[in-house]
Amino acid sequence: MPNQVSLMIERKGSVLIISLNNPDKRNALNSEMMGAASSALSEVRDYKELRAVVIKGTGSAFCSGAEVTSWKAEELQSLLRSLVECPLPTIAHVHGVCLGGGMGLAGASDFVLAEEGTKFGFPEVRIGLVPAVISPYVARKLNLGKMRELFITGEIFGTSEALSIGFLYNITKKNDGKSLQDLLLDI
């Protein structure tokens, strides 16, 4: 499986962990990350001992969106499709911020666990960008009315609201000492 600097891929037991590793840009997605993550997800079926895939971010954020200057819609679409088509359960473990393209990654995952205090939203709409690529994936978790409201207002919201509107599976405590395997067993 590919192992890029801006994307770390590791196995812990039967779990494949894909870590966005661009902490200086709060894990904003770029072409390199999206291509490597898509490749890793497409190779999952070759590893029969794997039971789940976790996508997470390093540093202070899960994902702040996409680097506006270094990505193409097709690359993000390919990554999100790879997540949806993954034959294993996929879990987005988010913290800090989950914005724009990060919302797409979470929406394309089967389960979303969020650390308390995480902020969510679509701030790109405030500068005139339409979240068209991620909308079908976000729609897997949100009803159409709420999704339209968030796409129009660009409102940033917290974990409690994300849970109440159905975007999250569960909220985890900051630094509670639970291992990733423990979190997965809770699902």
N, C-alpha and C positions, 0 to 999 in steps of 0.2 A: 504494500500500500504506500502511496506517496507520503512523504514526511517533509513538509515545507516549514521554513522559518516562521511565516505568518500563520501557519496552521500546524498545530501539534496533534499527532494521532498516536494513541497508545491503547494497549489492551490491559484491562485489570480483570483477571479471571475471564468470565464469559461476556464482559461488557467492552465494547469499543467506545472509546472516549475521543471525541473530536473537539479540540479546544481552539477557538478563535484566539490568535496570539498577535494582536496589533494594539497593545495596551496604550501606547502613546496617542492613538487616535480612537480610544475607547472601543476598539475592535470593529471599527468601520470596515465593511466588506470591500475587498478589492478583487481584481481579476484572478490573481494568484490564489487567494483563499477560496474563492468560489469554485475554481477549476479543480483544486486539490480535494476539496470536500466532496464535490460531485464524483470524482474518481474513487475516493474511499468508499462512498456509499454504494457505488455500482459494483464494487468488489466484495461487499459484505456477504453475498450469497455463496462465495467460494470458501467461506470459513464456517463450517458446520457447527463448531463449538461455541460460536457467538450466540447470545440470547437477547441482547439489547444494544442499542446505540444511544449514547448521550452526547448532546452538543452543548457546549458551555463556552464561557469567555474567561480569559485571564485578566488579571488586574482589577480595576474598579468597576468594570461594566461587562455586561453580556455582549451587547452590540448596539452601537449608536446609529446604525443605518448603513449606508454605502458611501464610499468615497466618491463624491460627485464627479471627479475628473478621471477616475480610472476603473470604470465598470461599464458593462453593456447589459441592457435588459435581458438579452438572450442568456447571458451567463447566470444571472439571478434566477431566471425562469428554470434553467436546467438544474440548478442546485435545489430549488424548491420542489421540482418534480421528482428529483432523486430521493428527497426525504419522504415524500408521500408514497413513492413506489417501493421504498425499502421493505424487504420481506420481514424485518425484525421490528419490534416495538421501538419507537424513537421517542426520546425524552429530551426536551429543552430544559436545562437547569439554568435559570436566568437570575441575574443580580445586578444591582446598580441601575442601569438603564437598559431598556428594550424598546428601541425606537425604529421607525421606518422599516428598513430591510430586516432588522432584528425581529420585528413583529411578524414579518413574513416567515422567518425561520421558525419562530415559535408556533405560528398558525399551521405550518406544514408538519409539525411534529405531532405524534399521537398524544403525548402528555406534556404539560407545561408545569414545572415546579418553579416557584419564584421565592427568592429570599425576601423576607419582610423589608419594606422600604424601597423596593424596586419601583422605578417610574416607567410608564408605558405611554406610547402615543405615536402620532403621525405628524411630527413637526414640519415635514416637507411641504405640507399643504399651505403653510403660512407664507411660503415663498413661491407659491404657484405651481408646485410639482404635484402631479396626481399619482397616488399609489396604485397605479393600474396593475403592475406586475404582481404585487403581493395580495391584491384584493381577493382573488379566488381562494387563497390559502387562509387569509384572515377570516373569510366567510365560513370556514369550517368550524370556527369557534364562536363567532358572534352572530346575532340575528341581524338581518339586513337593516332594520331601523337604527340600531345602535352603531353599526358599522358606518352608515351614511352620516350620522351625527358626528362621529369622531373624524371621518374624512373631511367633513366640511369645516369643523371648528378647529381642528388641530390640538384639541384639549389634551393636556398631559394628565394622566391619572395614576393612582397608586395601586398597591397590591389588593387592598380590600375591595375596591371597585372592580379590578380585573377578575377577582374571584366571583364576585356577585353577578357579573355579566357573562360568566361562563368561559372566560378566556383561560383561566388557570384550573389545573387539577387540584393544586394545594399550595399553601404558603409554608415555607420553611423558616426557621429562626436563624438569625445571623450567628455564625460561630457556635452552633450548638454541639459541635463535636461529632455529629452523625457522619458516618462514612457514606460515600456514594452508594455502596451496596445496601446500606441500611435504608437510605431514601428510596431505592428501587424496591426493596422489600415492602415498603409502606404502600406502594402502588399495588 
